[in-house]
Amino acid sequence: MQKSFKNIILKISLFFLFLTVVSVLIQRIFYPIYVDAQGLLHETLWTPIGAFSFVLSMASFIIYLMLLIFASIKRRIK
């Protein structure tokens, strides 16, 4: 793999991690999560956005690490 492709994957991973932090901070500051008298949890759309972007961040980071490991193995074989 080319270095630029790996760098793009790393940048995507960091972008989604940044999106996770931003969405969690927005959730905490502006929209508190609360449980009403009937026991229902009230949350906004920021919670699933943060969770989904965290999953995407970890998945792209794992792909980046796998490419890095494969490139290292390939160099040792040669």
N, C-alpha and C positions, 0 to 999 in steps of 0.2 A: 504494500500500500504506500501511496505517496504521503509525505509529511503533511501536505496541505489538507488532505482528506482527514487525517487524524486530528489536525488542529481544528477543522470545522466541527468534528464530532465533540471535541473538548469544549469548544465555544458554545455549542448547543446545550451541552450538559450544564455548563456554568450559567447560561441564560435561564434554563428552567429552574436551577437552584435559586437564582436571584428572584425569579418570579414566585417561587415558593415563599421565600422570606418576605417579600413585599406583600403578598396576599395574606400571610399570617399576621403581619403587623397591621395591615388595614383592618382585618377582622378584630384584632385585639383592641385597637384604638377607637374605631368608629362604630362597630357593630358587636355589642357584647352577646355572648351566647347565654341563654337563660332557660330554665325549666319553669313552666307555668304551674298553676294550681292543680291542673289535671295530670301533671307528670309528663307533658309533651316537651321535647327539646326543640327550641327555636334557634335556628342558625341561618346564616345567609349563604349566598352562593360562593363566598370567598373560601369557605372551608373545603368544598370539593375541588375548587380550582387549585388551592394549595396542595391538596393531597395528590391530585392528578399530575401536577407539574413536578412534584417530588418523585413520583414513580417514573415519569419520563426522564428526569434528571439522572436518577440512579441507573436506569436501563441504558441510557446513552453513555454514562460513565463506565459501566461494565463492558459495553462494546468497545470503548476506547482502550480499556485495560487489556481486553482480549487481543486487540490488534497490536498493542504494544508488546505483549508477551509473544505473540506469533512472530513478530518482526525480530525479537530477541532470539528466539529459537532458530529462526531461519539464518540469522547471522552466525550463530554458533555451529550450525551444520556445515556451512561453507568453509 
